[in-house]
Amino acid sequence: MTRIERYIFRTAFLAFLAGLFALTAVVWVTQALRQFDLLTSKGQTILVFLTMTGLTIPSLVAIIAPVALFVGVLYCLNKLNGDSELVVMSAAGIAPGTLLRPFALLFALVFALVAWITIEVMPASFDAIRVLTAHIRADFITNFARPGAFTELESGFVFHYRERSPDGSLRGVFMQDRRDPAHITSYIAERGRTIEKNGSNYLVLDEGSYQRPATGGDSAIVTFQDYMIDLTQFARQDESSLRPRERSTADLISPDPKDETTQRLAGRLRAELIDRLTAPFYAFVGGLIGFAALGEARTTRQGRGVAIAAAILVFAAIRLGGVAATSFVVSRPRAEYLAWAIPLVVSLLCLDSIFRGPLARLAGALPQRARASAR
């Protein structure tokens, strides 16, 4: 890279980083406030709170990085224009391809970053959130449920214990799961303790019984000496199995055809895969739209506000169109082609505009033809 190219790359890269950190911090704060009940109602430590909210950062970066790149390109080119540096470069004979080269390197880096996050990091972070949520629920049962109080862990699931023994076990345990009115189950035990096995949390009840409805309106009561309950079964239905965003990319590409959840969520799994694969291309879309809007040298008398406003509207419309196309994949599989076409076609149109391709020349000739025909 020449000195000019390094200067342009450094300016654009620093603007991108500033925008990325600023936008991510703002959005992260709003997301963190929604999780503040971890410190209040669930009594978790600040470390757990920061871990839970910090695991959402990869998903924020994947969404914000193309936007920050778009803003960084606009800032860099507007600065070069404002200081008349683009005018000097144009007068010195620097071609659009040479000017685009440092930006293209930045586009490729952001593309690689977003691809790595969406394909590898983001699914792992969402799965870690699911696991941590299960640990928090178990930790809440053993450490933060008050003795003698009937604690509603969530709507329809009540937990109670009489007292805590010196060894940490619970005495006089009562649980009732009435989230499904047709299958209300109650557990009563003399003692209870939580254990962790194979990454899952279990509640082990000793010397008790459980009661559940039977046919004919009667109830069946079963007594036991020890009974192990998987605490994940008391999670919300949408948390009992891996959701599409929590699955690895390899699992989305080759799902298990025998899995009932896979069959039920086939459309959502396909939409999630398309979203992960197409999201990195919006780094090129955002960067090329910004370059096409301000990459041409302008004098100080030529306003740049209209070009910036138009670029913002176009990029927002394109990104929203991509989100809508991905959502349509759930019910309309053919929308997959539209989800791929949007970033690719827009990128080609921007390159045509930057290098004055046939479409750009045709668009420039239309006003002249219109005036000639009017005469």
Order of alpha helices (4+ residues) and beta strands (2+ residues): alpha-alpha-alpha-alpha-alpha-alpha-beta-beta-beta-beta-beta-beta-alpha-alpha-alpha-alpha-alpha-alpha-alpha
